[in-house]
Amino acid sequence: KLYGDVHISTYPPTHTPGMFSWFPIYFPLKTPIHVPAGRKVECHFWRCVSSSKVWYEWATTSPEVSHVHNVNGRSYWVGL
């Protein structure tokens, strides 16, 4: 469940139509951030693509703003 009634699933009883697989992924932060109790964390993720590879970039915006991680797929990417 992502939020409210929004979900994605590969589990047969709740399978999302058109979804063939879901692979876990780790989005590390270069610098840890302090999150006070009860505070929400806001992150942004971008799926990027070039003619030869696909990669994700990400950043936090709350409670602290981080730099964009994995710019141009410099640390991790998947070849096409």
Backbone torsions as a table, in degrees:
resi	resn	phi	psi	omega
1	LYS	NA	124.7	-179.5
2	LEU	-89.1	-49.8	-178.8
3	TYR	-168.3	132.7	-180.0
4	GLY	55.2	-122.6	178.9
5	ASP	-99.1	14.8	179.5
6	VAL	-90.9	127.2	178.5
7	HIS	-150.9	160.0	170.2
8	ILE	-131.4	143.4	-173.9
9	SER	-155.6	143.2	169.1
10	THR	-108.7	1.4	178.4
11	TYR	-72.6	122.8	-171.7
12	PRO	-46.5	-45.6	-179.1
13	PRO	-66.0	-23.4	-177.8
14	THR	-123.8	22.4	-174.8
15	HIS	-53.5	132.5	176.3
16	THR	-78.8	123.7	-179.8
17	PRO	-55.8	135.0	178.5
18	GLY	81.1	-2.0	179.7
19	MET	-97.3	121.5	-174.6
20	PHE	-100.6	-28.4	178.6
21	SER	-159.5	161.9	177.5
22	TRP	-144.7	112.2	-178.1
23	PHE	-102.7	136.0	177.6
24	PRO	-66.3	149.6	178.7
25	ILE	-142.0	147.4	-178.8
26	TYR	-109.2	126.4	178.6
27	PHE	-112.9	88.1	-176.7
28	PRO	-74.7	154.6	173.3
29	LEU	-109.0	132.2	-178.9
30	LYS	-63.2	-39.6	179.6
31	THR	-119.9	125.5	178.6
32	PRO	-60.4	149.8	175.3
33	ILE	-117.6	146.3	177.6
34	HIS	-87.2	127.0	178.5
35	VAL	-118.0	107.0	178.8
36	PRO	-61.5	152.4	178.6
37	ALA	-54.2	133.4	178.3
38	GLY	82.7	-5.5	-178.6
39	ARG	-86.9	142.6	178.4
40	LYS	-89.1	148.4	175.1
41	VAL	-103.0	130.6	177.1
42	GLU	-113.2	124.8	179.8
43	CYS	-126.8	152.7	176.1
44	HIS	-125.4	137.8	-177.7
45	PHE	-127.4	138.7	177.8
46	TRP	-127.1	129.5	173.1
47	ARG	-92.1	120.5	-175.4
48	CYS	-115.0	153.4	-178.1
49	VAL	-146.7	143.0	171.8
50	SER	-124.9	-172.9	179.3
51	SER	-69.9	-15.4	-176.1
52	SER	-124.6	-9.2	-176.7
53	LYS	-155.1	163.8	175.5
54	VAL	-126.6	140.4	178.1
55	TRP	-153.9	167.8	176.2
56	TYR	-114.6	145.8	171.0
57	GLU	-121.7	150.6	-177.3
58	TRP	-153.2	158.5	177.6
59	ALA	-157.9	154.0	172.4
60	THR	-98.2	149.6	177.1
61	THR	-125.3	-9.0	177.9
62	SER	-159.5	136.7	7.4
63	PRO	-79.6	-8.8	175.5
64	GLU	-130.6	150.0	177.3
65	VAL	-91.9	125.1	177.0
66	SER	-103.4	169.6	171.6
67	HIS	-75.9	167.0	176.9
68	VAL	-75.8	128.7	-179.2
69	HIS	-93.8	149.5	174.8
70	ASN	61.5	39.3	-179.9
71	VAL	-57.1	131.1	-178.2
72	ASN	56.7	22.2	178.9
73	GLY	68.5	29.0	-174.3
74	ARG	-64.1	-27.5	-179.0
75	SER	-103.0	-32.1	-179.4
76	TYR	-155.4	137.1	177.0
77	TRP	-157.2	165.5	176.9
78	VAL	-119.4	127.0	179.7
79	GLY	-73.0	148.3	177.2
80	LEU	-95.2	NA	NA
